[in-house]
């Protein structure tokens, strides 16, 4: 055989992609579920995927994408000290035409064996905090399935317990420990606080901050069952100024309150009337778009091949912004 031909037919060893490129340029773009599986490939991959640098890079890429949302249904319980559920179910939320919310996490039973009645969950960088009215506080990561109960904090003026949860840009870590602060000038309301980078905003007797809308505090005021006013605050040099963004006429009357949830579009905000009927509000003109009736129009799927609706069952449906992350819930 001609030597030139034999040289052309000689097999060429494939080039090996360095682990540094494979992990930090390719695999870092994958969802958490895939990365958890890849941790079992070898010790080196496991250590790299669990490293703070990889986790932070993966989170930064997730933050750059439009945020999704999750639904956390909660059985209505008139007596807060009674058991509401043995588990917390967290479902992914997709806007219509998708009308099915798929289960992404069922929490493990807590050490006390029950989940007390909880209030509006909080989200920060893939971690969801679930505060109960009895002072029991839980943190979970739906992507990694971690679920932890935190130690109790201190009560407010009404002897309730509320917790603030957010990202601390000065330390670069999510705060899962208690920090002593000076007493506020007014009694703190029993309402979940809002966190913007570096600051917590608690609700006093005069006002309520409902959502983080594009880096701004969003206050939803409903003076009557069919009226809603949406205010946005801007913090300039530690001076907060409020401006009325729009007024909205609700198509159905509220019984208790209207919950706000930030959307991927800074000019839109979700409004959940009594945590049951979901609307999308255009902040530019105050127009409303019906999204779904979470009692009858939204089907829930727990992965058992059966879809169900809550219907007349006494459930509230909390909607929470969400991004996936590999963040672990360390010891407190």
TORSEDO-212002 format. One record per residue (C-alpha): residue number from 1; z, x, y. Coordinates in Angstrom, 3 decimals. Example, Ala and Ser with C-alpha at 12.3 -4.5 7.8 and 13.67 -1.06 7.14 Angstrom:
+-----+----------+----------+----------+
:  nr :       up :     east :    north :
+-----+----------+----------+----------+
:   1 :    7.800 :   12.300 :   -4.500 :
:   2 :    7.140 :   13.670 :   -1.060 :
+-----+----------+----------+----------+
This chain:
+-----+----------+----------+----------+
:  nr :       up :     east :    north :
+-----+----------+----------+----------+
:   1 :    0.000 :    0.000 :    0.000 :
:   2 :   -0.780 :    1.182 :    3.459 :
:   3 :    2.291 :    2.780 :    5.017 :
:   4 :    1.798 :    0.903 :    8.307 :
:   5 :    1.803 :   -2.430 :    6.445 :
:   6 :    4.931 :   -1.487 :    4.469 :
:   7 :    6.716 :   -0.653 :    7.691 :
:   8 :    5.831 :   -4.048 :    9.122 :
:   9 :    7.112 :   -5.790 :    5.993 :
:  10 :   10.372 :   -3.882 :    5.921 :
:  11 :   13.228 :   -6.389 :    6.497 :
:  12 :   14.958 :   -6.095 :    9.832 :
:  13 :   18.730 :   -6.500 :    9.942 :
:  14 :   19.670 :   -9.521 :   12.073 :
:  15 :   21.491 :   -8.817 :   15.284 :
:  16 :   25.118 :   -9.875 :   15.236 :
:  17 :   26.401 :  -11.763 :   18.247 :
:  18 :   29.616 :  -10.096 :   19.420 :
:  19 :   32.705 :  -12.284 :   19.100 :
:  20 :   33.335 :  -11.912 :   22.828 :
:  21 :   29.966 :  -13.543 :   23.617 :
:  22 :   30.196 :  -16.112 :   20.824 :
:  23 :   33.666 :  -17.294 :   21.815 :
:  24 :   33.633 :  -17.088 :   25.612 :
:  25 :   29.994 :  -17.998 :   26.259 :
:  26 :   29.170 :  -20.475 :   23.484 :
:  27 :   32.146 :  -21.904 :   21.616 :
:  28 :   34.170 :  -22.455 :   24.781 :
:  29 :   31.797 :  -25.336 :   25.613 :
:  30 :   32.641 :  -27.211 :   22.394 :
:  31 :   35.068 :  -30.159 :   22.197 :
:  32 :   38.651 :  -29.544 :   21.164 :
:  33 :   38.168 :  -31.116 :   17.723 :
:  34 :   35.581 :  -28.462 :   16.813 :
:  35 :   37.640 :  -25.608 :   18.232 :
:  36 :   40.683 :  -26.655 :   16.215 :
:  37 :   38.561 :  -26.368 :   13.050 :
:  38 :   37.184 :  -22.966 :   14.093 :
:  39 :   40.726 :  -21.591 :   14.409 :
:  40 :   40.763 :  -21.408 :   10.599 :
:  41 :   37.712 :  -19.070 :   10.441 :
:  42 :   39.770 :  -15.912 :   10.836 :
:  43 :   42.911 :  -14.572 :   12.487 :
:  44 :   40.952 :  -13.074 :   15.376 :
:  45 :   39.299 :  -16.393 :   16.226 :
:  46 :   42.601 :  -18.211 :   15.895 :
:  47 :   44.334 :  -15.818 :   18.279 :
:  48 :   41.468 :  -15.962 :   20.798 :
:  49 :   41.141 :  -19.763 :   20.833 :
:  50 :   44.918 :  -20.058 :   21.259 :
:  51 :   45.022 :  -17.444 :   24.043 :
:  52 :   45.881 :  -18.501 :   27.580 :
:  53 :   42.602 :  -17.080 :   28.900 :
:  54 :   40.445 :  -19.114 :   26.499 :
:  55 :   42.486 :  -22.287 :   27.004 :
:  56 :   42.235 :  -21.981 :   30.783 :
:  57 :   38.482 :  -21.283 :   30.711 :
:  58 :   37.893 :  -24.263 :   28.421 :
:  59 :   39.958 :  -26.463 :   30.762 :
:  60 :   38.046 :  -25.280 :   33.855 :
:  61 :   34.764 :  -26.240 :   32.176 :
:  62 :   36.202 :  -29.647 :   31.222 :
:  63 :   37.396 :  -30.239 :   34.792 :
:  64 :   33.870 :  -29.553 :   36.080 :
:  65 :   32.514 :  -32.467 :   34.020 :
:  66 :   32.908 :  -36.093 :   35.143 :
:  67 :   36.339 :  -37.253 :   33.947 :
:  68 :   36.620 :  -39.873 :   31.256 :
:  69 :   39.454 :  -42.360 :   30.795 :
:  70 :   41.775 :  -43.539 :   28.077 :
:  71 :   43.518 :  -46.848 :   27.493 :
:  72 :   47.155 :  -47.044 :   26.481 :
:  73 :   48.077 :  -50.611 :   25.479 :
:  74 :   51.725 :  -51.567 :   25.657 :
:  75 :   53.347 :  -54.666 :   24.241 :
:  76 :   55.044 :  -56.701 :   26.937 :
:  77 :   58.794 :  -56.748 :   26.403 :
:  78 :   60.989 :  -58.698 :   28.845 :
:  79 :   64.128 :  -56.778 :   27.856 :
:  80 :   63.620 :  -53.059 :   28.563 :
:  81 :   66.279 :  -51.861 :   26.135 :
:  82 :   64.584 :  -53.473 :   23.155 :
:  83 :   62.002 :  -51.711 :   21.010 :
:  84 :   58.437 :  -52.175 :   22.255 :
:  85 :   56.659 :  -50.347 :   19.417 :
:  86 :   57.120 :  -47.731 :   16.718 :
:  87 :   53.980 :  -45.930 :   17.885 :
:  88 :   51.851 :  -45.363 :   20.969 :
:  89 :   48.122 :  -45.901 :   20.483 :
:  90 :   45.687 :  -44.094 :   22.783 :
:  91 :   42.035 :  -45.191 :   22.896 :
:  92 :   38.956 :  -43.695 :   24.513 :
:  93 :   37.364 :  -45.844 :   27.198 :
:  94 :   33.637 :  -46.076 :   27.835 :
:  95 :   32.047 :  -48.267 :   30.426 :
:  96 :   29.746 :  -51.141 :   29.451 :
:  97 :   27.479 :  -51.746 :   27.658 :
:  98 :   29.921 :  -50.068 :   25.216 :
:  99 :   32.638 :  -52.639 :   24.556 :
: 100 :   34.588 :  -50.798 :   21.871 :
: 101 :   37.625 :  -48.593 :   22.569 :
: 102 :   38.033 :  -46.085 :   19.739 :
: 103 :   41.413 :  -44.762 :   18.670 :
: 104 :   41.836 :  -41.069 :   19.473 :
: 105 :   45.570 :  -40.754 :   18.814 :
: 106 :   48.374 :  -42.597 :   17.084 :
: 107 :   51.648 :  -40.914 :   17.930 :
: 108 :   54.126 :  -39.886 :   15.303 :
: 109 :   57.407 :  -41.799 :   15.157 :
: 110 :   59.803 :  -40.423 :   17.755 :
: 111 :   63.175 :  -39.012 :   16.631 :
: 112 :   64.959 :  -42.247 :   17.563 :
: 113 :   62.485 :  -44.234 :   15.452 :
: 114 :   61.082 :  -46.384 :   18.265 :
: 115 :   59.182 :  -46.291 :   21.548 :
: 116 :   61.019 :  -48.167 :   24.326 :
: 117 :   59.130 :  -50.127 :   26.940 :
: 118 :   57.162 :  -47.589 :   28.965 :
: 119 :   55.609 :  -47.690 :   32.414 :
: 120 :   52.325 :  -46.311 :   33.783 :
: 121 :   51.380 :  -43.111 :   31.876 :
: 122 :   50.518 :  -39.938 :   33.791 :
: 123 :   47.759 :  -37.441 :   33.038 :
: 124 :   47.451 :  -33.772 :   33.862 :
: 125 :   44.890 :  -31.393 :   32.330 :
: 126 :   44.654 :  -33.131 :   28.974 :
: 127 :   48.370 :  -33.900 :   28.644 :
: 128 :   49.572 :  -37.491 :   28.918 :
: 129 :   53.142 :  -38.218 :   29.900 :
: 130 :   54.627 :  -41.560 :   28.836 :
: 131 :   57.806 :  -42.473 :   30.767 :
: 132 :   59.965 :  -45.312 :   29.453 :
: 133 :   62.286 :  -47.520 :   31.471 :
: 134 :   65.227 :  -46.388 :   29.336 :
: 135 :   64.864 :  -42.738 :   30.343 :
: 136 :   63.073 :  -41.589 :   27.183 :
: 137 :   60.073 :  -39.477 :   28.198 :
: 138 :   57.230 :  -38.414 :   25.917 :
: 139 :   54.343 :  -35.960 :   26.359 :
: 140 :   51.295 :  -35.833 :   24.114 :
: 141 :   47.919 :  -34.145 :   23.875 :
: 142 :   45.481 :  -36.653 :   22.311 :
: 143 :   42.985 :  -33.892 :   21.500 :
: 144 :   45.422 :  -31.711 :   19.529 :
: 145 :   47.648 :  -34.636 :   18.392 :
: 146 :   50.850 :  -33.022 :   19.682 :
: 147 :   53.649 :  -35.441 :   20.594 :
: 148 :   57.010 :  -34.361 :   22.040 :
: 149 :   60.022 :  -36.134 :   23.502 :
: 150 :   61.461 :  -34.431 :   26.584 :
: 151 :   65.163 :  -34.116 :   27.415 :
: 152 :   66.497 :  -36.726 :   29.846 :
: 153 :   66.427 :  -36.183 :   33.590 :
: 154 :   68.715 :  -37.482 :   36.335 :
: 155 :   68.755 :  -41.138 :   37.471 :
: 156 :   67.585 :  -42.437 :   40.826 :
: 157 :   69.540 :  -44.641 :   43.251 :
: 158 :   69.047 :  -47.658 :   40.987 :
: 159 :   70.263 :  -45.681 :   37.951 :
: 160 :   66.719 :  -45.652 :   36.564 :
: 161 :   64.998 :  -42.451 :   35.470 :
: 162 :   61.566 :  -41.431 :   36.660 :
: 163 :   59.679 :  -38.208 :   36.064 :
: 164 :   57.049 :  -36.301 :   38.019 :
: 165 :   54.389 :  -34.425 :   36.104 :
: 166 :   51.624 :  -32.192 :   37.411 :
: 167 :   50.014 :  -28.781 :   37.795 :
: 168 :   51.864 :  -26.074 :   39.685 :
: 169 :   49.221 :  -23.858 :   41.340 :
: 170 :   51.810 :  -21.237 :   42.298 :
: 171 :   52.748 :  -20.499 :   38.691 :
: 172 :   49.511 :  -21.527 :   36.971 :
: 173 :   51.360 :  -23.642 :   34.423 :
: 174 :   51.892 :  -27.335 :   33.767 :
: 175 :   55.517 :  -28.091 :   34.563 :
: 176 :   57.373 :  -29.325 :   31.503 :
: 177 :   60.809 :  -28.308 :   32.709 :
: 178 :   63.150 :  -29.962 :   35.173 :
: 179 :   63.513 :  -28.411 :   38.604 :
: 180 :   66.291 :  -29.298 :   41.007 :
: 181 :   65.124 :  -30.621 :   44.385 :
: 182 :   66.839 :  -31.805 :   47.517 :
: 183 :   67.609 :  -35.502 :   47.786 :
: 184 :   64.856 :  -37.597 :   49.415 :
: 185 :   65.579 :  -39.345 :   52.737 :
: 186 :   65.097 :  -42.795 :   51.143 :
: 187 :   66.008 :  -44.324 :   47.780 :
: 188 :   63.306 :  -43.602 :   45.210 :
: 189 :   61.578 :  -46.638 :   43.800 :
: 190 :   61.220 :  -47.149 :   40.071 :
: 191 :   57.531 :  -46.240 :   40.171 :
: 192 :   55.635 :  -43.358 :   38.617 :
: 193 :   54.968 :  -40.650 :   41.262 :
: 194 :   51.595 :  -39.135 :   42.068 :
: 195 :   50.920 :  -35.400 :   41.947 :
: 196 :   48.383 :  -33.527 :   44.063 :
: 197 :   48.159 :  -29.721 :   43.814 :
: 198 :   51.544 :  -28.295 :   44.681 :
: 199 :   53.212 :  -31.567 :   45.736 :
: 200 :   54.750 :  -34.677 :   44.212 :
: 201 :   54.596 :  -37.946 :   46.119 :
: 202 :   57.438 :  -40.300 :   45.260 :
: 203 :   57.535 :  -43.968 :   46.179 :
: 204 :   60.355 :  -44.898 :   48.526 :
: 205 :   61.358 :  -48.409 :   49.531 :
: 206 :   58.597 :  -48.605 :   52.142 :
: 207 :   55.437 :  -47.599 :   50.252 :
: 208 :   53.729 :  -47.026 :   46.924 :
: 209 :   51.140 :  -44.385 :   46.070 :
: 210 :   48.993 :  -45.688 :   43.241 :
: 211 :   46.322 :  -43.141 :   42.362 :
: 212 :   44.754 :  -39.769 :   43.046 :
: 213 :   41.276 :  -40.621 :   44.324 :
: 214 :   39.221 :  -37.509 :   44.870 :
: 215 :   42.216 :  -35.457 :   45.956 :
: 216 :   43.569 :  -38.187 :   48.235 :
: 217 :   46.472 :  -40.564 :   47.825 :
: 218 :   45.308 :  -44.122 :   47.226 :
: 219 :   47.606 :  -47.011 :   48.143 :
: 220 :   46.733 :  -50.481 :   46.894 :
: 221 :   48.451 :  -53.238 :   48.862 :
: 222 :   48.169 :  -56.842 :   47.720 :
: 223 :   49.727 :  -59.152 :   50.325 :
: 224 :   48.657 :  -62.284 :   48.435 :
: 225 :   47.447 :  -63.046 :   44.875 :
: 226 :   43.769 :  -62.894 :   45.946 :
: 227 :   43.869 :  -60.124 :   48.578 :
: 228 :   43.828 :  -56.348 :   48.193 :
: 229 :   43.752 :  -53.651 :   50.846 :
: 230 :   42.962 :  -50.079 :   49.804 :
: 231 :   44.310 :  -47.243 :   51.927 :
: 232 :   43.522 :  -43.541 :   51.581 :
: 233 :   45.741 :  -40.735 :   52.836 :
: 234 :   44.734 :  -37.273 :   53.891 :
: 235 :   47.143 :  -34.353 :   54.147 :
: 236 :   46.184 :  -32.010 :   56.982 :
: 237 :   48.659 :  -29.210 :   57.716 :
: 238 :   51.469 :  -31.139 :   56.013 :
: 239 :   50.811 :  -34.215 :   58.152 :
: 240 :   49.772 :  -37.289 :   56.163 :
: 241 :   47.524 :  -39.795 :   57.891 :
: 242 :   46.549 :  -43.136 :   56.368 :
: 243 :   43.327 :  -45.027 :   56.958 :
: 244 :   42.263 :  -48.458 :   55.730 :
: 245 :   39.226 :  -47.929 :   53.519 :
: 246 :   38.363 :  -51.501 :   52.584 :
: 247 :   39.631 :  -55.024 :   51.984 :
: 248 :   38.848 :  -56.816 :   48.741 :
: 249 :   38.921 :  -60.458 :   47.703 :
: 250 :   39.840 :  -60.723 :   44.039 :
: 251 :   37.851 :  -63.168 :   41.879 :
: 252 :   41.033 :  -64.020 :   39.956 :
: 253 :   44.589 :  -64.186 :   41.279 :
: 254 :   47.076 :  -61.529 :   40.260 :
: 255 :   50.402 :  -62.555 :   38.820 :
: 256 :   52.309 :  -59.289 :   39.288 :
: 257 :   50.320 :  -56.373 :   40.708 :
: 258 :   47.014 :  -54.561 :   40.884 :
: 259 :   46.844 :  -51.100 :   39.275 :
: 260 :   44.469 :  -48.434 :   40.590 :
: 261 :   42.759 :  -45.732 :   38.548 :
: 262 :   40.514 :  -42.982 :   39.912 :
: 263 :   36.900 :  -42.833 :   38.753 :
: 264 :   34.351 :  -40.033 :   38.474 :
: 265 :   32.640 :  -41.382 :   41.611 :
: 266 :   34.760 :  -40.655 :   44.686 :
: 267 :   33.386 :  -43.780 :   46.363 :
: 268 :   34.530 :  -46.005 :   43.497 :
: 269 :   37.953 :  -46.878 :   42.128 :
: 270 :   38.995 :  -48.967 :   39.146 :
: 271 :   41.286 :  -51.930 :   39.790 :
: 272 :   43.154 :  -53.464 :   36.865 :
: 273 :   44.545 :  -56.867 :   37.769 :
: 274 :   47.862 :  -57.262 :   35.929 :
: 275 :   46.654 :  -54.443 :   33.604 :
: 276 :   44.385 :  -56.984 :   31.900 :
: 277 :   41.182 :  -57.587 :   33.894 :
: 278 :   39.288 :  -54.459 :   34.931 :
: 279 :   37.064 :  -54.247 :   38.013 :
: 280 :   35.256 :  -51.436 :   39.790 :
: 281 :   35.573 :  -51.402 :   43.561 :
: 282 :   33.066 :  -49.818 :   45.927 :
: 283 :   35.162 :  -48.179 :   48.647 :
: 284 :   32.232 :  -48.143 :   51.050 :
: 285 :   31.806 :  -51.906 :   51.342 :
: 286 :   34.639 :  -53.448 :   49.324 :
: 287 :   32.333 :  -55.023 :   46.751 :
: 288 :   33.651 :  -55.627 :   43.245 :
: 289 :   31.944 :  -55.241 :   39.890 :
: 290 :   33.473 :  -56.854 :   36.830 :
: 291 :   33.911 :  -54.250 :   34.095 :
: 292 :   35.690 :  -56.015 :   31.249 :
: 293 :   38.461 :  -58.430 :   30.349 :
: 294 :   40.607 :  -56.078 :   28.296 :
: 295 :   42.180 :  -58.963 :   26.382 :
: 296 :   39.037 :  -60.722 :   25.120 :
: 297 :   36.001 :  -58.637 :   26.103 :
: 298 :   37.188 :  -55.260 :   24.836 :
: 299 :   37.318 :  -54.529 :   21.108 :
: 300 :   39.758 :  -51.956 :   19.796 :
: 301 :   38.958 :  -49.803 :   16.768 :
: 302 :   41.666 :  -47.887 :   14.891 :
: 303 :   39.209 :  -46.180 :   12.562 :
: 304 :   39.731 :  -48.598 :    9.699 :
: 305 :   36.295 :  -50.188 :    9.983 :
: 306 :   37.675 :  -53.267 :   11.729 :
: 307 :   37.426 :  -54.109 :   15.415 :
: 308 :   40.023 :  -56.413 :   16.949 :
: 309 :   40.906 :  -57.922 :   20.309 :
: 310 :   44.365 :  -58.457 :   21.728 :
: 311 :   43.534 :  -61.917 :   23.052 :
: 312 :   46.660 :  -63.867 :   23.949 :
: 313 :   48.965 :  -61.236 :   22.461 :
: 314 :   51.420 :  -60.063 :   25.153 :
: 315 :   49.907 :  -56.652 :   25.910 :
: 316 :   49.350 :  -54.653 :   29.081 :
: 317 :   46.411 :  -52.222 :   29.087 :
: 318 :   47.089 :  -49.082 :   31.111 :
: 319 :   44.015 :  -47.093 :   32.114 :
: 320 :   44.499 :  -43.350 :   32.658 :
: 321 :   42.006 :  -40.645 :   33.801 :
: 322 :   41.577 :  -37.999 :   31.119 :
: 323 :   39.969 :  -34.646 :   30.320 :
: 324 :   40.223 :  -32.866 :   26.973 :
: 325 :   42.166 :  -29.630 :   26.765 :
: 326 :   43.682 :  -27.134 :   24.325 :
: 327 :   46.950 :  -26.950 :   26.253 :
: 328 :   49.973 :  -26.826 :   24.005 :
: 329 :   53.238 :  -28.545 :   24.723 :
: 330 :   55.697 :  -25.681 :   24.618 :
: 331 :   59.450 :  -25.916 :   24.092 :
: 332 :   61.386 :  -27.247 :   27.030 :
+-----+----------+----------+----------+
